[in-house]
Amino acid sequence: MTPSIHESLKAAYEDVAYVGRPNPYSLPDRLAAIATLFGLSPPDPATARVLEVGCGDGANILPMATRMPGARFVATDYSSLLMGRAREMADALRVGNVDLVEGDLREVARSLGTFDYIIGHGFYSWVPDDVRDAFVALARGRLAPGGLVYVSYNVLPGCHLRRIAWDAIRLETAGATTARERIDGARRIRRDLAEAWSAAGGMAAHLAREFADDDERPDSSLYHDDASGVNFPVYFSAFVRHAGSHGLGFLAEAELGTMGAGGLPPAMQSLLVAADPLSREQYLDFARLRRFRQSILAPAETIARARLTAAAIPGLHFAAVTGVVQEVATRDARAIEDAVASVLVDRYPATMTGAELAAALVERGTPASDAPGRILRSCFSGAVELHTVPLGIATRVSERPRAYAVARWQAGRSAVVTNLRHEGVRLDEPDARAVLAAADGSRDRGALAAVVGSRPDATAIVDHFLDRFAYTGLLEA
């Protein structure tokens, strides 16, 4: 008997375990900050009930739980292999505020209770229609008053370009009988297409950039995201209709900067100004050939009350977006044209309150009456991120540095660790990971130098690593 699509999908995740990564845009405190900016009063993330559907190996939700000990988390997935890895991580880190529920969402949904924040990252586009329906129904039916839903999903028209590669992979791997053969075939055809398109120039060269990060992508990403037969991108308008059929409405993008129209020509700017909010988002997707969204949903009656306001700014916390800081480091002057971003880059990787940020702008010549509006506009520039709480990141190396516990545990197992901004940080050097794992607050620099051996430059090497850890948000304040 031919297995069902659900059975085949489950088997695929048992064959090749998906390697999870933290997603900073799904953090409840960031979702709450955006809702607050829209004049709403979301539940306090510090004491919230949070559900993640399709949690995989726990790489996203378990670090959240360690940072929010007063909150309660539930995480579901139907892969026994991935849930086993999530339990291993939870046990090792002694995470006691997470319930890991293994099972099919269609069956376990009725027993889950209610939640203030519901997260569906890397789920909606990668499951069959009936599971998508079950997720959206759960998101509305199990959402507490004032609650928010985060959903990431593949979108058109940008995924029309990605689909060229997906179709080529399916042709190349049609005769594959093992996961290894499918992965090798996917890498091979993507490499061959990239070379052909780069040589052709023009539009084809643009398509070749789709494969720019292939060397860094793990096998599991290629296997499940590109070679899978279950990948259903949708237009934003179709997603909104689906959510609306269950009583949910679109509030904003979790990556607020993508809602901005900066850099588009005047004619498109005029079209966007005249459009209603939902049509505006769809036009933006067409204009930018967008392929991925991270949307925040709320009950329709909540959306009706949402109004963007600068009044919330003083009590929120702001930080520079990591990508902008990296642009500044490469001397891209465009990255610091925004005065707000310039102030935050100087404070990176830590946060500052809206009140502190406004005061810093005034010191740099911005009229006090203009500061809140300037900060509000910068929220949509792509350079600024919002939080409801400070991040607790050390910007200087202390006498006995203490690295984030999650990162210390991960350093013994992976080249990618999670920082206090809930981002993945790559540490390719084994010595760097060894020093990070040892930086538990009990050792000074001399003791940490012993970790890399007795060579003469050990202290200098450790100093370099520690400075890097501070800059990348790995050290606790």
VEXDREN-2710 file (C-alpha; in Angstrom, 1 decimal):
% VEXDREN-2710
k/r/px/py/pz
1/MET/0.0/0.0/0.0
2/THR/1.3/3.5/-0.9
3/PRO/1.9/5.5/2.3
4/SER/-0.2/8.6/2.8
5/ILE/1.4/12.1/2.4
6/HIS/1.3/12.3/6.2
7/GLU/3.1/9.0/6.7
8/SER/5.7/9.9/4.0
9/LEU/6.4/13.3/5.6
10/LYS/6.8/11.8/9.1
11/ALA/9.2/9.1/7.7
12/ALA/11.3/11.8/5.9
13/TYR/11.9/13.6/9.3
14/GLU/12.8/10.3/10.9
15/ASP/15.3/9.6/8.0
16/VAL/17.0/13.0/8.1
17/ALA/16.7/15.0/11.3
18/TYR/16.1/18.7/10.6
19/VAL/18.7/20.8/12.3
20/GLY/16.9/23.6/14.0
21/ARG/18.0/27.2/14.6
22/PRO/16.7/29.9/16.9
23/ASN/14.5/32.5/15.2
24/PRO/14.7/35.9/16.9
25/TYR/11.6/37.2/15.1
26/SER/9.4/34.6/16.9
27/LEU/10.4/35.8/20.4
28/PRO/7.3/36.6/22.4
29/ASP/8.8/39.8/23.8
30/ARG/9.5/41.0/20.2
31/LEU/5.9/40.1/19.2
32/ALA/4.6/42.0/22.2
33/ALA/6.7/45.0/21.5
34/ILE/5.3/45.3/18.0
35/ALA/1.7/44.9/19.2
36/THR/2.4/47.6/21.8
37/LEU/3.6/49.9/19.0
38/PHE/0.2/49.3/17.4
39/GLY/-1.6/50.5/20.5
40/LEU/-2.5/47.1/21.9
41/SER/-1.9/45.6/25.3
42/PRO/-0.5/42.1/24.8
43/PRO/0.0/39.6/27.6
44/ASP/3.3/40.0/29.6
45/PRO/5.7/37.6/27.9
46/ALA/7.5/37.0/31.3
47/THR/4.5/35.1/32.7
48/ALA/2.9/34.0/29.4
49/ARG/1.8/30.6/28.2
50/VAL/3.6/29.9/24.9
51/LEU/2.9/27.2/22.3
52/GLU/5.3/26.2/19.5
53/VAL/3.8/23.9/16.8
54/GLY/6.3/21.9/14.9
55/CYS/9.1/22.5/17.4
56/GLY/11.5/20.0/15.8
57/ASP/14.6/19.5/18.0
58/GLY/13.7/22.4/20.3
59/ALA/16.4/24.8/19.0
60/ASN/13.9/27.7/18.9
61/ILE/11.7/27.2/22.0
62/LEU/14.1/25.8/24.5
63/PRO/16.4/28.8/24.6
64/MET/13.3/31.0/25.0
65/ALA/12.3/29.0/28.0
66/THR/15.7/29.4/29.7
67/ARG/15.4/33.2/29.3
68/MET/11.8/33.3/30.5
69/PRO/11.6/31.1/33.7
70/GLY/8.3/32.6/34.8
71/ALA/6.6/31.7/31.5
72/ARG/5.1/28.2/30.6
73/PHE/5.9/26.6/27.3
74/VAL/4.4/23.7/25.3
75/ALA/6.1/22.4/22.2
76/THR/4.7/19.8/19.8
77/ASP/6.1/17.8/17.0
78/TYR/5.3/14.4/15.4
79/SER/8.8/13.3/14.8
80/SER/10.0/10.9/17.5
81/LEU/13.6/11.5/16.5
82/LEU/13.4/15.3/16.8
83/MET/11.4/15.1/20.0
84/GLY/14.1/12.8/21.4
85/ARG/16.7/15.5/20.7
86/ALA/14.5/18.2/22.2
87/ARG/14.1/16.1/25.4
88/GLU/17.9/15.6/25.5
89/MET/18.5/19.3/25.3
90/ALA/15.8/20.1/27.9
91/ASP/17.2/17.6/30.3
92/ALA/20.8/18.7/29.9
93/LEU/19.9/22.4/30.5
94/ARG/17.4/21.5/33.2
95/VAL/14.6/23.3/31.5
96/GLY/11.6/22.8/33.8
97/ASN/9.0/25.1/32.3
98/VAL/8.5/23.2/29.0
99/ASP/6.1/20.4/28.2
100/LEU/7.2/18.4/25.1
101/VAL/4.2/16.8/23.4
102/GLU/4.8/14.3/20.7
103/GLY/2.0/13.6/18.2
104/ASP/0.0/14.6/15.2
105/LEU/-1.3/18.2/15.6
106/ARG/-4.7/17.1/14.3
107/GLU/-5.0/14.7/17.2
108/VAL/-3.2/16.6/20.1
109/ALA/-4.7/20.0/19.5
110/ARG/-7.8/19.4/21.6
111/SER/-5.8/18.7/24.7
112/LEU/-3.4/21.6/24.7
113/GLY/-5.2/24.3/26.6
114/THR/-5.0/28.1/25.8
115/PHE/-2.0/30.2/25.1
116/ASP/-1.0/33.9/25.0
117/TYR/1.5/33.3/22.2
118/ILE/1.4/30.7/19.5
119/ILE/4.4/30.1/17.2
120/GLY/4.4/28.2/13.9
121/HIS/7.9/28.6/12.5
122/GLY/8.8/26.6/9.4
123/PHE/5.5/24.8/9.6
124/TYR/2.6/26.3/7.6
125/SER/4.2/25.8/4.1
126/TRP/5.6/22.4/4.8
127/VAL/2.5/20.4/5.8
128/PRO/-0.5/19.2/3.8
129/ASP/-3.8/21.2/3.5
130/ASP/-5.6/19.5/6.4
131/VAL/-2.7/20.1/8.8
132/ARG/-2.6/23.8/7.8
133/ASP/-6.3/24.0/8.5
134/ALA/-5.8/22.3/11.9
135/PHE/-3.1/24.8/12.8
136/VAL/-5.0/27.9/11.9
137/ALA/-8.1/26.6/13.7
138/LEU/-6.0/25.8/16.8
139/ALA/-4.4/29.3/16.6
140/ARG/-7.7/31.0/16.9
141/GLY/-9.5/28.4/19.1
142/ARG/-6.6/28.2/21.7
143/LEU/-5.6/31.8/21.7
144/ALA/-6.2/33.6/25.0
145/PRO/-7.6/37.2/25.1
146/GLY/-5.1/39.7/23.8
147/GLY/-2.9/36.8/22.4
148/LEU/-0.7/36.8/19.3
149/VAL/0.2/34.3/16.7
150/TYR/3.5/34.1/14.8
151/VAL/3.5/32.3/11.4
152/SER/6.4/32.0/9.0
153/TYR/5.7/30.7/5.5
154/ASN/6.9/30.7/1.9
155/VAL/5.3/33.2/-0.4
156/LEU/4.8/34.0/-4.0
157/PRO/5.9/35.5/-6.3
158/GLY/9.4/35.1/-5.0
159/CYS/9.1/31.3/-4.7
160/HIS/8.3/31.1/-8.4
161/LEU/12.1/31.6/-8.7
162/ARG/12.9/29.1/-6.0
163/ARG/10.5/26.6/-7.7
164/ILE/12.8/26.4/-10.7
165/ALA/15.5/24.9/-8.5
166/TRP/12.9/22.7/-6.7
167/ASP/11.7/21.2/-10.0
168/ALA/15.2/20.6/-11.2
169/ILE/16.0/18.8/-8.0
170/ARG/13.0/16.5/-8.3
171/LEU/14.0/15.7/-11.9
172/GLU/17.6/15.0/-10.8
173/THR/16.6/12.8/-7.9
174/ALA/13.6/11.0/-9.4
175/GLY/15.5/7.7/-9.2
176/ALA/17.0/8.2/-5.8
177/THR/16.2/5.4/-3.3
178/THR/17.9/6.8/-0.2
179/ALA/18.0/10.2/1.6
180/ARG/21.7/10.4/0.9
181/GLU/21.2/10.1/-2.8
182/ARG/18.5/12.8/-2.7
183/ILE/20.8/15.2/-0.8
184/ASP/23.8/14.5/-3.0
185/GLY/21.6/15.0/-6.1
186/ALA/20.2/18.2/-4.8
187/ARG/23.6/19.7/-4.1
188/ARG/24.9/18.5/-7.5
189/ILE/22.1/20.0/-9.6
190/ARG/22.1/23.2/-7.6
191/ARG/25.8/23.6/-8.2
192/ASP/25.5/22.9/-11.9
193/LEU/22.7/25.3/-12.4
194/ALA/24.5/28.0/-10.5
195/GLU/27.5/27.7/-12.8
196/ALA/25.3/27.7/-15.9
197/TRP/23.3/30.7/-14.8
198/SER/26.4/32.7/-13.7
199/ALA/28.0/32.2/-17.1
200/ALA/24.8/33.2/-18.9
201/GLY/24.5/36.6/-17.1
202/GLY/21.4/38.8/-17.0
203/MET/18.4/37.4/-15.3
204/ALA/20.1/34.0/-15.0
205/ALA/22.9/35.5/-13.0
206/HIS/20.3/36.8/-10.6
207/LEU/18.9/33.3/-10.2
208/ALA/22.4/32.0/-9.4
209/ARG/22.5/34.1/-6.3
210/GLU/19.7/31.8/-4.9
211/PHE/22.5/29.3/-4.3
212/ALA/25.1/31.7/-2.7
213/ASP/24.9/30.1/0.7
214/ASP/24.8/26.4/-0.3
215/ASP/28.2/25.6/1.2
216/GLU/26.9/26.6/4.6
217/ARG/23.5/24.9/4.4
218/PRO/23.2/21.7/6.3
219/ASP/22.0/18.6/4.5
220/SER/18.7/18.6/6.4
221/SER/17.8/22.1/5.0
222/LEU/18.4/21.0/1.4
223/TYR/16.5/17.7/2.0
224/HIS/13.4/19.1/3.7
225/ASP/13.3/22.7/2.3
226/ASP/14.3/22.1/-1.3
227/ALA/14.0/18.4/-2.2
228/SER/10.8/17.8/-0.3
229/GLY/7.6/17.1/-2.2
230/VAL/5.7/19.0/0.5
231/ASN/6.3/22.7/0.1
232/PHE/3.4/25.0/-0.6
233/PRO/4.1/28.7/-1.1
234/VAL/1.1/31.0/-1.2
235/TYR/0.4/34.6/-2.0
236/PHE/0.1/36.8/1.0
237/SER/-3.5/37.6/0.1
238/ALA/-4.4/33.9/0.1
239/PHE/-2.8/33.4/3.5
240/VAL/-4.8/36.4/4.9
241/ARG/-8.0/34.9/3.5
242/HIS/-7.2/31.5/5.2
243/ALA/-6.5/33.2/8.5
244/GLY/-9.6/35.3/8.2
245/SER/-11.8/32.3/7.6
246/HIS/-10.9/31.3/11.2
247/GLY/-11.4/34.7/12.7
248/LEU/-7.7/35.9/12.6
249/GLY/-6.4/39.1/11.0
250/PHE/-3.0/40.4/10.0
251/LEU/-1.4/42.8/12.4
252/ALA/2.1/43.3/11.1
253/GLU/5.3/41.5/10.0
254/ALA/7.5/40.3/12.8
255/GLU/10.4/41.7/10.7
256/LEU/8.9/45.3/10.7
257/GLY/11.5/46.6/8.3
258/THR/10.0/44.6/5.5
259/MET/6.8/46.7/5.7
260/GLY/8.8/49.8/4.6
261/ALA/8.8/51.0/1.0
262/GLY/12.2/52.6/1.0
263/GLY/14.1/52.4/-2.2
264/LEU/11.1/51.8/-4.5
265/PRO/10.5/54.2/-7.4
266/PRO/8.0/57.1/-7.1
267/ALA/5.2/55.4/-9.1
268/MET/5.2/52.4/-6.8
269/GLN/5.4/54.6/-3.7
270/SER/2.3/56.4/-4.9
271/LEU/0.5/53.1/-5.6
272/LEU/1.3/51.9/-2.0
273/VAL/0.1/55.2/-0.4
274/ALA/-3.3/54.8/-2.1
275/ALA/-3.7/51.1/-1.3
276/ASP/-5.5/49.6/1.8
277/PRO/-3.1/48.0/4.3
278/LEU/-3.5/44.4/3.0
279/SER/-3.3/45.3/-0.6
280/ARG/-0.2/47.4/0.2
281/GLU/1.5/44.3/1.6
282/GLN/0.6/42.3/-1.5
283/TYR/1.9/45.0/-3.8
284/LEU/5.2/45.1/-1.8
285/ASP/5.6/41.3/-2.3
286/PHE/5.2/41.8/-6.1
287/ALA/7.6/44.8/-6.1
288/ARG/10.3/43.0/-4.1
289/LEU/9.7/39.4/-5.5
290/ARG/9.3/38.4/-1.9
291/ARG/9.6/34.7/-1.0
292/PHE/9.2/34.4/2.7
293/ARG/7.1/36.1/5.4
294/GLN/6.9/36.1/9.2
295/SER/3.5/37.4/10.0
296/ILE/1.8/38.3/13.3
297/LEU/-1.9/37.5/13.5
298/ALA/-4.5/38.4/16.1
299/PRO/-8.3/38.0/16.5
300/ALA/-10.1/40.2/14.0
301/GLU/-11.7/42.2/16.8
302/THR/-8.2/43.0/18.1
303/ILE/-7.0/44.1/14.7
304/ALA/-9.9/46.5/14.5
305/ARG/-8.4/48.4/17.5
306/ALA/-4.8/48.5/16.3
307/ARG/-3.4/51.9/15.6
308/LEU/0.3/52.7/15.2
309/THR/1.4/55.1/17.9
310/ALA/4.6/56.8/19.0
311/ALA/3.2/57.0/22.6
312/ALA/4.5/53.5/23.4
313/ILE/8.1/54.3/22.4
314/PRO/9.5/55.5/25.7
315/GLY/8.8/52.2/27.5
316/LEU/10.0/49.9/24.8
317/HIS/13.6/48.7/24.3
318/PHE/15.5/49.1/21.1
319/ALA/18.5/47.5/19.5
320/ALA/20.3/47.7/16.1
321/VAL/19.6/44.8/13.8
322/THR/22.7/42.6/13.5
323/GLY/22.8/42.8/9.7
324/VAL/23.0/46.6/9.9
325/VAL/25.9/46.4/12.3
326/GLN/27.7/44.0/10.0
327/GLU/27.2/46.5/7.1
328/VAL/28.7/49.2/9.2
329/ALA/31.7/47.0/10.0
330/THR/32.3/46.7/6.2
331/ARG/32.2/50.5/5.9
332/ASP/28.9/50.6/4.0
333/ALA/28.0/54.3/4.6
334/ARG/24.4/53.7/3.7
335/ALA/23.9/51.6/6.8
336/ILE/24.4/54.6/9.2
337/GLU/22.4/57.3/7.4
338/ASP/19.6/56.7/9.9
339/ALA/20.4/58.7/13.0
340/VAL/18.4/56.2/15.2
341/ALA/20.4/53.3/13.8
342/SER/23.6/55.1/14.3
343/VAL/22.9/55.5/18.1
344/LEU/21.9/51.9/18.4
345/VAL/25.0/50.6/16.5
346/ASP/27.1/52.4/19.1
347/ARG/25.2/50.4/21.9
348/TYR/25.3/47.1/20.1
349/PRO/24.7/44.3/21.0
350/ALA/22.8/45.6/24.0
351/THR/19.4/47.4/24.0
352/MET/18.4/50.9/25.2
353/THR/15.0/52.2/26.2
354/GLY/13.0/54.4/23.9
355/ALA/13.4/57.3/26.4
356/GLU/17.2/56.8/26.4
357/LEU/17.2/56.6/22.6
358/ALA/15.2/59.8/22.3
359/ALA/17.6/61.6/24.7
360/ALA/20.6/60.4/22.6
361/LEU/19.0/61.8/19.5
362/VAL/18.4/65.1/21.1
363/GLU/22.1/65.2/22.1
364/ARG/22.9/64.7/18.4
365/GLY/20.8/67.6/17.3
366/THR/17.3/66.2/16.8
367/PRO/14.5/68.4/18.2
368/ALA/12.9/66.8/21.2
369/SER/9.5/67.0/19.7
370/ASP/10.7/65.1/16.6
371/ALA/12.5/62.3/18.4
372/PRO/9.5/59.9/18.9
373/GLY/8.4/60.2/15.3
374/ARG/11.9/59.6/14.0
375/ILE/12.2/56.5/16.2
376/LEU/8.8/55.3/14.9
377/ARG/9.8/55.7/11.3
378/SER/13.1/53.9/11.9
379/CYS/11.2/50.9/13.2
380/PHE/10.2/50.3/9.5
381/SER/13.6/51.0/8.1
382/GLY/15.0/47.5/8.6
383/ALA/17.7/48.8/10.9
384/VAL/15.9/48.7/14.3
385/GLU/14.4/45.9/16.4
386/LEU/12.0/46.2/19.3
387/HIS/11.8/44.4/22.7
388/THR/9.6/44.8/25.8
389/VAL/12.6/44.0/28.1
390/PRO/16.4/44.6/28.1
391/LEU/18.4/41.7/26.8
392/GLY/20.9/41.4/29.6
393/ILE/23.9/41.3/27.4
394/ALA/27.4/42.2/28.5
395/THR/29.1/44.7/26.2
396/ARG/32.5/44.4/28.0
397/VAL/34.3/41.3/29.2
398/SER/34.3/41.0/32.9
399/GLU/37.0/39.5/35.2
400/ARG/35.2/36.1/35.2
401/PRO/33.1/36.1/32.1
402/ARG/29.9/34.0/32.0
403/ALA/28.6/32.9/28.6
404/TYR/25.0/32.0/28.0
405/ALA/24.3/28.5/29.3
406/VAL/22.6/27.4/26.2
407/ALA/25.6/28.4/24.1
408/ARG/28.0/26.7/26.4
409/TRP/26.1/23.4/26.1
410/GLN/25.8/23.8/22.3
411/ALA/29.5/24.6/21.9
412/GLY/30.4/20.9/22.7
413/ARG/28.0/19.7/20.0
414/SER/27.8/22.2/17.1
415/ALA/29.7/25.0/15.3
416/VAL/26.5/27.1/15.6
417/VAL/25.4/28.3/19.1
418/THR/22.6/30.5/20.3
419/ASN/23.3/34.0/21.7
420/LEU/21.3/36.2/24.1
421/ARG/19.6/37.9/21.1
422/HIS/18.2/34.5/20.1
423/GLU/20.4/34.4/17.0
424/GLY/22.6/31.7/15.7
425/VAL/26.3/32.5/16.0
426/ARG/28.9/30.4/14.0
427/LEU/32.1/29.5/15.8
428/ASP/34.2/27.4/13.4
429/GLU/37.3/27.2/15.5
430/PRO/37.4/24.3/18.0
431/ASP/39.4/26.5/20.4
432/ALA/36.7/29.2/20.4
433/ARG/34.0/26.7/21.2
434/ALA/36.2/25.2/24.0
435/VAL/36.7/28.6/25.6
436/LEU/33.0/29.4/25.3
437/ALA/32.1/26.1/27.0
438/ALA/34.5/26.9/29.8
439/ALA/33.3/30.5/30.4
440/ASP/30.9/29.6/33.1
441/GLY/31.7/32.6/35.4
442/SER/34.1/30.6/37.6
443/ARG/37.3/31.2/35.6
444/ASP/39.3/34.3/35.0
445/ARG/41.3/35.0/31.7
446/GLY/44.3/33.0/33.0
447/ALA/42.2/29.9/33.7
448/LEU/40.5/30.2/30.3
449/ALA/43.9/30.6/28.6
450/ALA/44.8/27.1/29.9
451/VAL/41.9/25.7/27.9
452/VAL/43.8/26.4/24.6
453/GLY/47.0/24.9/25.9
454/SER/50.4/26.2/27.0
455/ARG/51.4/28.1/23.8
456/PRO/52.9/31.6/24.3
457/ASP/50.0/33.4/22.6
458/ALA/47.2/31.6/24.6
459/THR/46.2/34.7/26.5
460/ALA/46.0/36.8/23.3
461/ILE/43.9/34.1/21.7
462/VAL/41.5/34.0/24.6
463/ASP/41.2/37.8/24.7
464/HIS/40.3/37.8/21.0
465/PHE/37.7/35.1/21.6
466/LEU/36.2/36.9/24.6
467/ASP/36.0/40.2/22.8
468/ARG/34.2/38.3/20.0
469/PHE/31.8/36.7/22.4
470/ALA/30.9/40.0/23.8
471/TYR/30.4/41.6/20.4
472/THR/28.2/38.7/19.3
473/GLY/25.9/38.7/22.3
474/LEU/27.2/35.5/24.0
475/LEU/28.2/36.9/27.4
476/GLU/25.7/37.6/30.2
477/ALA/25.7/41.0/31.9
END
